[in-house]
Amino acid sequence: MASKGNNIVSRYLIWCIVFTSLSCSTSKKVSIVERTPEELIQSLTNRNIDFKFVNAKLSTSVDNPDESISGTMQVKMQKDSAILVSVKKFGIEAAKIYVNPKSYTVLYKFENAYEIENLDKIKNVFAINAEFNDLQQLLVGNVMVPQMATATVVRDAEYYMIKSNEDNLTLEYTIHGKSLELTQLKITDLQNRSVIMQYADYRMYPGKGKIAYQRNITYPFSDTETGTIELSISEIILDKPSDIKFSIPEHYEKIN
């Protein structure tokens, strides 16, 4: 996905690498596979998934200096139209989030309250030009694809690193040489703020290719502190049409 760099950073600055280690009783040689820059960049294009509908269940945990919470989410998306997220804690729905190309609404189920904000608020908070399409691409796990003309490639043992500058952002990809799986993406802006997204547990989805079922995100929480988000997909169904129904209960109080 050759998307606008600043759009991606807006989403808390993006996702990248989980290094998985296998303990073995005997040592073995690392298999080195020679890859060209063209092959590596094409692998990023190939891993991006085209979709019309998404229905996914996942567990999530958030850890930052202010809080440490965990729960489950059900995410429904219709491309270019809507996103609906149901958040559960202890098996009980605690919140529901609805996003369309112009605004987002959050229902707080325990408080019988809701808030509505224009998507422009995200642009103002992060000082970037975030669009609805970019949020959908990030949720499904797609990434920006660097331009060949701006990319440099180096190899470190069995991994390849691609570095590129796009739209005032520094993009650093880590790709496994043999499997061509993206394991880490680091995005750094001009203020030296970085988001790291780690990808692991790739599984083949029929007709689409490999999907990373495990995603860890490290993001700047403050000038000196970071936060983490862990996402683990338990089920994902692509391109099965489903209605996205959302309404605000009449007895809910607007809090903004």
Protein Blocks (a to p, Z undefined) as FASTA:
>chain_A
ZZdfklmmmnnnpaaddddddddfbdcddddddddfklmmmmmmmmpccdfbdcdddddd
dddfkbccdddddddddehkbccddddeehiafbdcdddfkbccdddfklopaddddfkl
mmmmnopacdfklmmmmmnopacdddfklpccddehjbccddddeehiacdddddfklop
afbdcdddfkopacddddehiacdehkbpcdfbdcddddfblmbccddddddfbdcehia
cdddddddfkbccfZZ
